[in-house]
Amino acid sequence: LMCEVVLLEGINSCPDDAYALCELLMPFDHHSIRVLVNLIPYNDVDDANLESWGHARKLDLCKPSSRTVESFQEIVRSRGFYCFVRKTRGDEKASAC
């Protein structure tokens, strides 16, 4: 079973969020089914690009620091889950992740 999580600074990237994710996934992880967590750090998006897509308001979403992502991953791994961080893509196209 794969679970993909887009990490947003200040929204779902703190240690308590990592522990909560593990608690949510624990019932699905057992000897015959393993859970793999794929962490996707959010890419910051330039407001000018949002306007060109028809978005009128600023989005207050930020990319978490590398240390924050590493800490989140360490917590998830310490609970016995496979956990990987997706390589960031899409910076030049203002993609979300």
DSSP file with accessible surface (Angstrom, degrees, kcal/mol):
  #  RESIDUE AA STRUCTURE BP1 BP2  ACC     N-H-->O    O-->H-N    N-H-->O    O-->H-N    TCO  KAPPA ALPHA  PHI   PSI    X-CA   Y-CA   Z-CA
    1    1 A L              0   0  108      0, 0.0    35,-3.0     0, 0.0     2,-0.4   0.000 360.0 360.0 360.0 131.0    0.0    0.0    0.0
    2    2 A M  E     -a   36   0A 111     33,-0.2     2,-0.5    35,-0.1    35,-0.2  -0.921 360.0-169.7-111.2 135.6    1.4    3.4   -0.9
    3    3 A C  E     -a   37   0A  28     33,-2.9    35,-3.0    -2,-0.4     2,-0.5  -0.990   6.6-161.4-121.7 122.0    0.5    6.6    0.8
    4    4 A E  E     -a   38   0A  97     -2,-0.5     2,-0.5    33,-0.2    35,-0.2  -0.914   7.4-172.2-106.9 132.8    1.7    9.9   -0.8
    5    5 A V  E     -a   39   0A  22     33,-2.4    35,-3.2    -2,-0.5     2,-0.6  -0.985  17.3-147.4-128.8 120.8    1.8   13.0    1.4
    6    6 A V  E     -a   40   0A  55     -2,-0.5     2,-0.5    33,-0.2    33,-0.1  -0.796  24.4-141.6 -83.9 118.7    2.5   16.6    0.1
    7    7 A L  E     -a   41   0A   0     33,-2.2    35,-2.1    -2,-0.6     2,-0.5  -0.746  18.5-172.0 -88.4 126.6    4.3   18.3    2.9
    8    8 A L    >>  -     0   0   31     -2,-0.5     3,-2.1    33,-0.1     4,-2.0  -0.975  30.8-110.6-119.3 125.5    3.4   22.0    3.5
    9    9 A E  T 34 S+     0   0   82     53,-2.7    53,-0.4    -2,-0.5    54,-0.0  -0.302 100.2   2.9 -56.9 128.9    5.4   24.1    5.9
   10   10 A G  T 34 S+     0   0   71      1,-0.1    -1,-0.3    51,-0.1    51,-0.0   0.435 125.6  68.8  76.9  -1.5    3.3   24.9    9.0
   11   11 A I  T <4 S-     0   0   94     -3,-2.1    -2,-0.2     3,-0.0    -1,-0.1   0.758 122.2 -13.1-113.7 -50.5    0.3   22.9    7.9
   12   12 A N  S  < S+     0   0   41     -4,-2.0    -3,-0.1     1,-0.0     0, 0.0   0.018 109.0  89.4-145.3  34.4    1.3   19.2    8.0
   13   13 A S        +     0   0    6     -5,-0.4    59,-0.1    -6,-0.1    -4,-0.1   0.382  57.1 104.2-118.7   5.8    5.0   19.0    8.4
   14   14 A C  S >> S-     0   0   54      1,-0.1     4,-1.6    57,-0.0     3,-0.7  -0.385  83.6-103.1 -86.9 165.7    5.7   19.0   12.2
   15   15 A P  H 3> S+     0   0   71      0, 0.0     4,-2.5     0, 0.0     5,-0.2   0.886 121.1  57.8 -55.2 -39.1    6.6   16.0   14.3
   16   16 A D  H 3> S+     0   0  124      1,-0.2     4,-2.3     2,-0.2     5,-0.1   0.872 104.7  52.4 -60.2 -34.4    3.1   15.6   15.6
   17   17 A D  H <> S+     0   0   53     -3,-0.7     4,-2.3     2,-0.2    -1,-0.2   0.881 107.9  50.9 -68.1 -37.8    1.8   15.3   12.1
   18   18 A A  H  X S+     0   0    0     -4,-1.6     4,-2.2     2,-0.2    -2,-0.2   0.927 111.5  47.0 -64.9 -44.2    4.3   12.6   11.4
   19   19 A Y  H  X S+     0   0   92     -4,-2.5     4,-2.3     1,-0.2    -2,-0.2   0.903 111.5  51.6 -63.7 -40.2    3.2   10.6   14.4
   20   20 A A  H  X S+     0   0   59     -4,-2.3     4,-2.2    -5,-0.2    -1,-0.2   0.899 108.3  51.8 -63.4 -40.3   -0.5   11.2   13.5
   21   21 A L  H  X S+     0   0   22     -4,-2.3     4,-2.2     2,-0.2    -1,-0.2   0.929 109.0  50.6 -61.2 -44.2    0.2    9.8   10.0
   22   22 A C  H  X S+     0   0    1     -4,-2.2     4,-1.8     1,-0.2    -2,-0.2   0.910 109.6  50.1 -61.3 -41.9    1.8    6.7   11.5
   23   23 A E  H  < S+     0   0  116     -4,-2.3    -1,-0.2     1,-0.2    -2,-0.2   0.898 110.7  50.5 -63.1 -39.4   -1.1    6.1   13.8
   24   24 A L  H  < S+     0   0  116     -4,-2.2    -1,-0.2     1,-0.2    -2,-0.2   0.892 116.8  40.0 -63.8 -39.5   -3.5    6.5   10.8
   25   25 A L  H >X S+     0   0   13     -4,-2.2     3,-1.8     1,-0.2     4,-0.7   0.676  90.4  90.1 -86.5 -18.7   -1.5    4.0    8.7
   26   26 A M  G >< S+     0   0   73     -4,-1.8     3,-1.4     1,-0.3    -1,-0.2   0.866  81.9  56.2 -52.0 -42.6   -0.7    1.5   11.5
   27   27 A P  G 34 S+     0   0   94      0, 0.0    -1,-0.3     0, 0.0    -2,-0.1   0.765 107.6  50.8 -64.0 -19.7   -3.8   -0.7   10.9
   28   28 A F  G <4 S+     0   0  107     -3,-1.8     2,-0.7    -4,-0.2    -2,-0.2   0.567  93.8  83.0 -91.6 -11.4   -2.9   -1.2    7.3
   29   29 A D    <<  +     0   0   31     -3,-1.4     2,-0.3    -4,-0.7     5,-0.2  -0.852  56.7 127.0-102.4 109.3    0.7   -2.3    7.9
   30   30 A H  B >  S-C   33   0B  82      3,-2.6     3,-0.8    -2,-0.7    -2,-0.0  -0.872  72.5 -71.5-148.7-176.6    1.1   -6.0    8.8
   31   31 A H  T 3  S+     0   0  180     -2,-0.3     3,-0.1     1,-0.3    -2,-0.0   0.785 128.4  38.4 -56.0 -32.8    3.1   -9.0    7.7
   32   32 A S  T 3  S+     0   0   83      1,-0.2     2,-0.4     2,-0.0    -1,-0.3   0.686 121.6  41.0 -94.4 -18.1    1.2   -9.6    4.4
   33   33 A I  B <   -C   30   0B  76     -3,-0.8    -3,-2.6     2,-0.0     2,-0.4  -0.993  68.6-163.9-131.8 126.1    0.8   -5.9    3.4
   34   34 A R        -     0   0   97     -2,-0.4     2,-0.5    -5,-0.2    -5,-0.1  -0.871  15.2-134.3-108.6 144.8    3.5   -3.2    3.9
   35   35 A V        -     0   0    0     -2,-0.4    47,-1.5   -33,-0.1     2,-0.5  -0.832  14.5-163.4 -99.1 131.0    2.9    0.5    3.8
   36   36 A L  E     -ab   2  82A  48    -35,-3.0   -33,-2.9    -2,-0.5     2,-0.5  -0.971   6.7-154.9-112.6 126.8    5.2    2.7    1.8
   37   37 A V  E     -ab   3  83A   0     45,-2.9    47,-2.5    -2,-0.5     2,-0.6  -0.911   4.2-164.3-105.3 125.5    5.1    6.4    2.5
   38   38 A N  E     -ab   4  84A  21    -35,-3.0   -33,-2.4    -2,-0.5     2,-0.4  -0.942   9.1-154.5-110.7 110.9    6.2    8.8   -0.2
   39   39 A L  E     -ab   5  85A   0     45,-3.4    47,-3.3    -2,-0.6   -33,-0.2  -0.746   7.4-167.7 -89.2 132.2    6.8   12.3    1.0
   40   40 A I  E     -a    6   0A   7    -35,-3.2   -33,-2.2    -2,-0.4     2,-0.2  -0.921  13.8-143.7-122.7 102.0    6.5   15.1   -1.5
   41   41 A P  E     -a    7   0A   9      0, 0.0   -33,-0.1     0, 0.0    22,-0.1  -0.488  28.4-114.5 -65.4 130.6    7.8   18.5   -0.5
   42   42 A Y        -     0   0   17    -35,-2.1     2,-0.5    -2,-0.2    55,-0.2  -0.365  24.0-130.8 -62.7 141.8    5.6   21.2   -1.8
   43   43 A N        -     0   0    0     53,-2.7     2,-0.1    52,-0.1    -1,-0.1  -0.851  23.4-115.9 -94.2 131.4    7.1   23.5   -4.4
   44   44 A D        -     0   0   97     -2,-0.5     2,-0.5     1,-0.0    18,-0.1  -0.402  30.6-148.0 -62.6 139.0    6.7   27.2   -3.8
   45   45 A V        -     0   0   24     16,-0.3     2,-0.2    14,-0.1    14,-0.2  -0.950  13.4-120.7-116.2 129.4    4.6   28.8   -6.6
   46   46 A D    >>  -     0   0   98     -2,-0.5     4,-1.4     1,-0.1     3,-0.7  -0.453  16.5-133.7 -67.0 133.8    5.1   32.4   -7.8
   47   47 A D  H 3> S+     0   0   52      1,-0.2     4,-2.2     2,-0.2     5,-0.2   0.830 104.5  62.6 -59.9 -31.3    2.0   34.5   -7.4
   48   48 A A  H 3> S+     0   0   53      1,-0.2     4,-1.6     2,-0.2    -1,-0.2   0.906 102.8  49.9 -61.9 -38.1    2.5   35.9  -10.9
   49   49 A N  H <> S+     0   0   64     -3,-0.7     4,-0.9     1,-0.2    -1,-0.2   0.874 107.1  54.8 -68.2 -35.2    2.0   32.3  -12.3
   50   50 A L  H ><>S+     0   0    9     -4,-1.4     5,-2.5     1,-0.2     3,-0.8   0.917 105.6  52.6 -62.9 -42.0   -1.1   31.9  -10.2
   51   51 A E  H ><5S+     0   0  133     -4,-2.2     3,-1.7     1,-0.3    -1,-0.2   0.892 104.2  55.6 -62.0 -38.8   -2.6   35.0  -11.8
   52   52 A S  H 3<5S+     0   0   85     -4,-1.6    -1,-0.3     1,-0.3    -2,-0.2   0.748 106.2  52.8 -67.2 -19.7   -2.0   33.7  -15.3
   53   53 A W  T <<5S-     0   0  139     -4,-0.9    -1,-0.3    -3,-0.8    -2,-0.2   0.333 127.2 -99.4 -94.4   5.0   -4.0   30.6  -14.3
   54   54 A G  T < 5S+     0   0   69     -3,-1.7     2,-0.6     1,-0.3    -3,-0.2   0.571  76.5 140.5  92.4   7.8   -6.9   32.7  -13.2
   55   55 A H      < -     0   0   96     -5,-2.5    -1,-0.3    -6,-0.2    -2,-0.1  -0.759  29.9-171.6 -86.2 123.4   -6.3   32.6   -9.4
   56   56 A A        +     0   0  106     -2,-0.6     2,-0.3    -3,-0.1    -1,-0.1   0.729  60.5  60.8 -88.8 -21.8   -7.0   36.0   -8.0
   57   57 A R  S    S-     0   0  188     -7,-0.1     2,-0.2     1,-0.0    -2,-0.0  -0.773  84.2-105.9-115.3 157.2   -5.7   35.5   -4.4
   58   58 A K        -     0   0  118     -2,-0.3     2,-0.5     1,-0.0    -2,-0.1  -0.495  28.0-138.9 -74.0 137.7   -2.3   34.7   -2.9
   59   59 A L        -     0   0   50     -2,-0.2     2,-1.0   -14,-0.2   -14,-0.1  -0.879   3.2-150.3 -97.5 128.5   -1.8   31.2   -1.6
   60   60 A D        +     0   0  126     -2,-0.5     2,-0.4     2,-0.0    -1,-0.0  -0.412  50.4 131.6 -95.2  56.2    0.1   31.1    1.7
   61   61 A L        -     0   0   55     -2,-1.0     2,-0.3   -16,-0.1   -16,-0.3  -0.929  33.9-172.2-110.5 135.1    1.6   27.7    1.1
   62   62 A C        -     0   0   66     -2,-0.4   -53,-2.7   -53,-0.4   -20,-0.2  -0.947  26.9-111.5-131.6 150.0    5.3   27.2    1.6
   63   63 A K        -     0   0   76     -2,-0.3   -55,-0.1   -55,-0.2   -20,-0.1  -0.532  38.3-120.5 -73.1 135.1    7.9   24.5    1.0
   64   64 A P        -     0   0    5      0, 0.0    -1,-0.1     0, 0.0   -57,-0.1  -0.423  33.3 -99.0 -73.9 155.3    9.2   22.9    4.2
   65   65 A S     >  -     0   0   59      1,-0.1     4,-2.2    -2,-0.1     5,-0.2  -0.278  30.3-111.1 -68.1 160.1   12.9   23.0    4.8
   66   66 A S  H  > S+     0   0   90      1,-0.2     4,-2.7     2,-0.2     5,-0.2   0.892 120.3  53.6 -58.9 -39.3   15.1   20.0    4.0
   67   67 A R  H  > S+     0   0  127      2,-0.2     4,-2.6     1,-0.2    -1,-0.2   0.900 106.6  51.5 -64.5 -39.4   15.7   19.5    7.7
   68   68 A T  H  > S+     0   0   33      2,-0.2     4,-2.3     1,-0.2    -1,-0.2   0.928 111.9  46.7 -62.9 -43.9   11.9   19.4    8.4
   69   69 A V  H  X S+     0   0    9     -4,-2.2     4,-2.7     2,-0.2    -2,-0.2   0.928 112.4  50.1 -64.7 -43.2   11.4   16.8    5.6
   70   70 A E  H  X S+     0   0   91     -4,-2.7     4,-2.6     1,-0.2    -2,-0.2   0.911 110.9  49.3 -62.3 -41.7   14.3   14.7    6.9
   71   71 A S  H  X S+     0   0   33     -4,-2.6     4,-2.1     2,-0.2    -1,-0.2   0.915 110.8  49.9 -63.5 -43.3   12.9   14.8   10.5
   72   72 A F  H  X S+     0   0    5     -4,-2.3     4,-2.3     1,-0.2    -2,-0.2   0.942 112.0  48.3 -59.6 -46.8    9.4   13.8    9.2
   73   73 A Q  H  X S+     0   0   30     -4,-2.7     4,-2.8     1,-0.2     5,-0.2   0.907 108.7  53.7 -61.9 -42.6   11.0   10.9    7.3
   74   74 A E  H  X S+     0   0  105     -4,-2.6     4,-2.3     1,-0.2    -1,-0.2   0.901 109.1  48.8 -60.4 -41.4   13.0    9.8   10.3
   75   75 A I  H  X S+     0   0   20     -4,-2.1     4,-1.0     2,-0.2    -1,-0.2   0.944 112.1  47.5 -63.5 -47.8    9.9    9.6   12.5
   76   76 A V  H ><>S+     0   0    0     -4,-2.3     5,-1.5     1,-0.2     3,-0.8   0.934 114.3  47.2 -62.0 -42.8    7.9    7.6    9.9
   77   77 A R  H ><5S+     0   0  122     -4,-2.8     3,-2.1     1,-0.2    -1,-0.2   0.878 104.8  60.2 -65.3 -37.0   10.9    5.2    9.5
   78   78 A S  H 3<5S+     0   0   87     -4,-2.3    -1,-0.2     1,-0.3    -2,-0.2   0.741  99.9  57.6 -64.5 -21.0   11.3    4.9   13.2
   79   79 A R  T <<5S-     0   0  100     -4,-1.0    -1,-0.3    -3,-0.8    -2,-0.2   0.296 126.6-100.1 -90.3   5.4    7.7    3.5   13.4
   80   80 A G  T < 5S+     0   0   40     -3,-2.1     2,-0.3     1,-0.3    -3,-0.2   0.522  78.9 130.5  94.2   6.9    8.7    0.7   10.9
   81   81 A F      < -     0   0    6     -5,-1.5     2,-0.4   -47,-0.1    -1,-0.3  -0.649  63.1-114.8 -91.8 149.4    7.3    2.1    7.7
   82   82 A Y  E     -b   36   0A 117    -47,-1.5   -45,-2.9    -2,-0.3     2,-0.4  -0.667  44.1-177.8 -71.9 135.0    9.2    2.4    4.4
   83   83 A C  E     +b   37   0A   1     -2,-0.4     2,-0.3   -47,-0.2   -45,-0.2  -0.967  11.4 173.4-147.5 126.5    9.5    6.1    3.7
   84   84 A F  E     -b   38   0A 100    -47,-2.5   -45,-3.4    -2,-0.4     2,-0.5  -0.907  26.4-131.2-129.1 155.6   11.0    7.9    0.8
   85   85 A V  E     -b   39   0A  55     -2,-0.3     2,-0.2   -47,-0.2   -45,-0.2  -0.938  27.0-128.4-108.9 123.9   11.2   11.6   -0.2
   86   86 A R        -     0   0   67    -47,-3.3     2,-0.1    -2,-0.5     3,-0.1  -0.497  28.6-107.8 -70.4 137.4   10.3   12.3   -3.8
   87   87 A K        -     0   0  164     -2,-0.2     2,-0.2     1,-0.1    -1,-0.1  -0.417  41.5-106.5 -62.4 134.0   12.8   14.3   -5.8
   88   88 A T        +     0   0   41     -2,-0.1     2,-0.3    -3,-0.1    -1,-0.1  -0.468  48.7 169.8 -68.0 131.6   11.5   17.8   -6.3
   89   89 A R        +     0   0  152     -2,-0.2   -46,-0.1     1,-0.1    -3,-0.0  -0.935  46.5  45.6-134.9 159.3   10.4   18.5   -9.9
   90   90 A G    >>> +     0   0    9     -2,-0.3     5,-2.5     4,-0.1     3,-0.7   0.566  59.1 132.2  90.9   5.6    8.5   21.2  -11.6
   91   91 A D  G >45S+     0   0   94      1,-0.2     3,-1.1     3,-0.2    -2,-0.1   0.923  76.8  49.3 -57.2 -40.9   10.2   24.3  -10.1
   92   92 A E  G 345S+     0   0  154      1,-0.2    -1,-0.2     2,-0.1    -3,-0.0   0.706 115.2  43.9 -73.8 -17.3   10.6   25.8  -13.5
   93   93 A K  G <45S-     0   0  147     -3,-0.7    -1,-0.2     2,-0.0    -2,-0.2   0.340 110.1-117.6-106.7   6.3    7.0   25.3  -14.4
   94   94 A A  T <<5 +     0   0    6     -3,-1.1    -3,-0.2    -4,-0.5     2,-0.2   0.882  54.5 168.9  58.1  39.3    5.6   26.4  -11.0
   95   95 A S      < -     0   0   47     -5,-2.5    -1,-0.2     1,-0.1   -52,-0.1  -0.511  43.0-121.5 -79.8 155.6    4.2   22.9  -10.4
   96   96 A A              0   0   55     -2,-0.2   -53,-2.7   -54,-0.1    -1,-0.1   0.813 360.0 360.0 -70.3 -31.9    2.9   22.1   -7.0
   97   97 A C              0   0   52    -55,-0.2   -55,-0.1   -91,-0.0    -2,-0.1  -0.907 360.0 360.0-151.2 360.0    5.2   19.1   -6.3
